[in-house]
Amino acid sequence: MKIAVTSASGKLGASIVKHLIAEIGKENVIGIARTVEKAKQLGVEVRKGDYNLREDFNTALKGIDTVLLVSGMDEPQKRIEQHRNVIEAAKNNGVKKIVYTSIVGDKNENAFSPVVQSNRQTEKDVQNSGLNWIIGRNGIYIEPDVEYIETYIKEGEIRNCAADGKCTYTSRIELGYAYTKMLLNENLNGQVYNLVGEPITQNQLAEYINQAFDTNLIFNSVSVEAYAKERKEELGEFLGSVITGIYEGIKNGVNNIPSDFEKVTGRKHKKPLELIKEIKEQ
Ligand SMILES: NC(=O)c1ccc[n+]([C@@H]2O[C@H](COP(=O)([O-])OP(=O)(O)OC[C@H]3O[C@@H](n4cnc5c(N)ncnc54)[C@H](OP(=O)(O)O)[C@@H]3O)[C@@H](O)[C@H]2O)c1
């Protein structure tokens, strides 16, 4: 049983590879990466795979039984064809099962919606591939909030446009655990699962960060327009509007959804405070 994980040089791909090694051993896990050297430290065989190059995947997926496709990072329209390169190469190589990492969110509501729409198109492509399939819809990672701690401390606040909307944060560690179950358990095939944690407000997020880091942060909500302006100034037009769209979605409740994490893994999703402490200790 050989399982390949794409974007193994990234943090999500690496987490999935590590969890898989613990279950089925190094010799049965293949990392696929655009930048092969960045995935070498995983200690598994690494093959080259740039989503823009179908030929890469025609070679990389030889002898593979199951492939995990981590969604790409390019602009939304481009991603659809990139993902099709992997799906078509999987079909050509006789791969039996494909697991896709999609995203939670609303298709038609905000500046993040084009990303969600492109993910939904790949979901359809995966479902129509003729392979056994499973789709996970990832919640928002909590890692960036922990990595942003120095800025939060400097500013004394967490500031965004989520108002009192609730977000079901997850982490790449939790997702690595869940995707490993999805890759190995055939009873989970043919379903879409929301891989999300407990719903919390930004006020609660600030409280948990304060507990973990012994800080005194408060949450300040600003308008969508004001937040878009400051994010675009700092991150540029595309990323600034995508980030604003994510928080606008939280405000509008699109991230306050039921979790399928326990259905997939057999255990409860870790609590937000536990996630924050775990990332802090890394
Ligand atoms: N849920 C959330 O909150 C959230 C937040 C951010 C991102 N995401 C999504 O999560 C996924 C990956 O996350 P991550 O944590 O692993 O991000 P990451 O650590 O930044 O890694 C990104 C990965 O994408 C790979 N990549 C980019 N373009 C590629 C291409 N043309 N062909 C093949 N690989 C390519 C990179 O390869 P190189 O090493 O060669 O650069 C790298 O392995 C993406 O789908 C992203 O859209 C979700």
The ligand as an SDF file (V2000), in Angstrom:
LIG
                    3D

 48 52  0  0  0  0  0  0  0  0999 V2000
   -7.2880   26.8100    6.4050 N   0  0  0  0  0  0  0  0  0  0  0  0
   -6.5220   27.8780    6.4420 C   0  0  0  0  0  0  0  0  0  0  0  0
   -6.5980   28.7200    7.3510 O   0  0  0  0  0  0  0  0  0  0  0  0
   -5.4850   28.0790    5.3870 C   0  0  0  0  0  0  0  0  0  0  0  0
   -4.5530   29.1120    5.5140 C   0  0  0  0  0  0  0  0  0  0  0  0
   -3.5700   29.2200    4.5390 C   0  0  0  0  0  0  0  0  0  0  0  0
   -3.5390   28.3300    3.4790 C   0  0  0  0  0  0  0  0  0  0  0  0
   -4.4800   27.3640    3.3950 N   0  0  0  0  0  0  0  0  0  0  0  0
   -4.4670   26.3630    2.3170 C   0  0  0  0  0  0  0  0  0  0  0  0
   -3.7220   25.2400    2.8070 O   0  0  0  0  0  0  0  0  0  0  0  0
   -2.9600   24.6380    1.7640 C   0  0  0  0  0  0  0  0  0  0  0  0
   -1.4770   24.4850    2.0870 C   0  0  0  0  0  0  0  0  0  0  0  0
   -1.2200   24.9710    3.2980 O   0  0  0  0  0  0  0  0  0  0  0  0
    0.1730   24.8660    4.0000 P   0  0  0  0  0  0  0  0  0  0  0  0
   -0.1020   25.1260    5.3990 O   0  0  0  0  0  0  0  0  0  0  0  0
    0.8880   23.6040    3.6790 O   0  0  0  0  0  0  0  0  0  0  0  0
    0.9550   26.1050    3.3240 O   0  0  0  0  0  0  0  0  0  0  0  0
    2.4880   26.3490    3.1760 P   0  0  0  0  0  0  0  0  0  0  0  0
    3.2370   25.8010    4.3380 O   0  0  0  0  0  0  0  0  0  0  0  0
    2.6410   27.7870    2.8260 O   0  0  0  0  0  0  0  0  0  0  0  0
    2.8940   25.4720    1.9040 O   0  0  0  0  0  0  0  0  0  0  0  0
    2.4420   25.7390    0.6250 C   0  0  0  0  0  0  0  0  0  0  0  0
    2.7820   24.5430   -0.2290 C   0  0  0  0  0  0  0  0  0  0  0  0
    2.2100   24.7250   -1.5280 O   0  0  0  0  0  0  0  0  0  0  0  0
    3.1830   24.2940   -2.4470 C   0  0  0  0  0  0  0  0  0  0  0  0
    2.9490   24.8150   -3.7810 N   0  0  0  0  0  0  0  0  0  0  0  0
    2.7330   26.0790   -4.1610 C   0  0  0  0  0  0  0  0  0  0  0  0
    2.6040   26.1440   -5.4990 N   0  0  0  0  0  0  0  0  0  0  0  0
    2.7470   24.8830   -5.9730 C   0  0  0  0  0  0  0  0  0  0  0  0
    2.7500   24.3090   -7.2570 C   0  0  0  0  0  0  0  0  0  0  0  0
    2.5940   25.0450   -8.3780 N   0  0  0  0  0  0  0  0  0  0  0  0
    2.9270   22.9760   -7.3680 N   0  0  0  0  0  0  0  0  0  0  0  0
    3.0950   22.2070   -6.2730 C   0  0  0  0  0  0  0  0  0  0  0  0
    3.1290   22.7000   -5.0160 N   0  0  0  0  0  0  0  0  0  0  0  0
    2.9620   24.0290   -4.8770 C   0  0  0  0  0  0  0  0  0  0  0  0
    4.4870   24.8080   -1.8610 C   0  0  0  0  0  0  0  0  0  0  0  0
    5.5930   24.2330   -2.5180 O   0  0  0  0  0  0  0  0  0  0  0  0
    7.0780   24.8940   -2.4690 P   0  0  0  0  0  0  0  0  0  0  0  0
    7.7050   24.3660   -1.2150 O   0  0  0  0  0  0  0  0  0  0  0  0
    7.7280   24.4240   -3.7040 O   0  0  0  0  0  0  0  0  0  0  0  0
    6.8900   26.3990   -2.4280 O   0  0  0  0  0  0  0  0  0  0  0  0
    4.2910   24.3450   -0.4350 C   0  0  0  0  0  0  0  0  0  0  0  0
    4.5710   22.9830   -0.3000 O   0  0  0  0  0  0  0  0  0  0  0  0
   -3.2250   25.4980    0.6150 C   0  0  0  0  0  0  0  0  0  0  0  0
   -4.2700   24.8500   -0.0250 O   0  0  0  0  0  0  0  0  0  0  0  0
   -3.7670   26.8050    1.1110 C   0  0  0  0  0  0  0  0  0  0  0  0
   -4.6670   27.3500    0.1790 O   0  0  0  0  0  0  0  0  0  0  0  0
   -5.4150   27.2090    4.3310 C   0  0  0  0  0  0  0  0  0  0  0  0
  1  2  1  0
  2  3  2  0
  2  4  1  0
  4  5  1  0
  4 48  2  0
  5  6  2  0
  6  7  1  0
  7  8  2  0
  8  9  1  0
  8 48  1  0
  9 10  1  0
  9 46  1  0
 10 11  1  0
 11 12  1  0
 11 44  1  0
 12 13  1  0
 13 14  1  0
 14 15  2  0
 14 16  1  0
 14 17  1  0
 17 18  1  0
 18 19  2  0
 18 20  1  0
 18 21  1  0
 21 22  1  0
 22 23  1  0
 23 24  1  0
 23 42  1  0
 24 25  1  0
 25 26  1  0
 25 36  1  0
 26 27  1  0
 26 35  1  0
 27 28  2  0
 28 29  1  0
 29 30  1  0
 29 35  2  0
 30 31  1  0
 30 32  2  0
 32 33  1  0
 33 34  2  0
 34 35  1  0
 36 37  1  0
 36 42  1  0
 37 38  1  0
 38 39  2  0
 38 40  1  0
 38 41  1  0
 42 43  1  0
 44 45  1  0
 44 46  1  0
 46 47  1  0
M  CHG  2   8   1  16  -1
M  END
$$$$
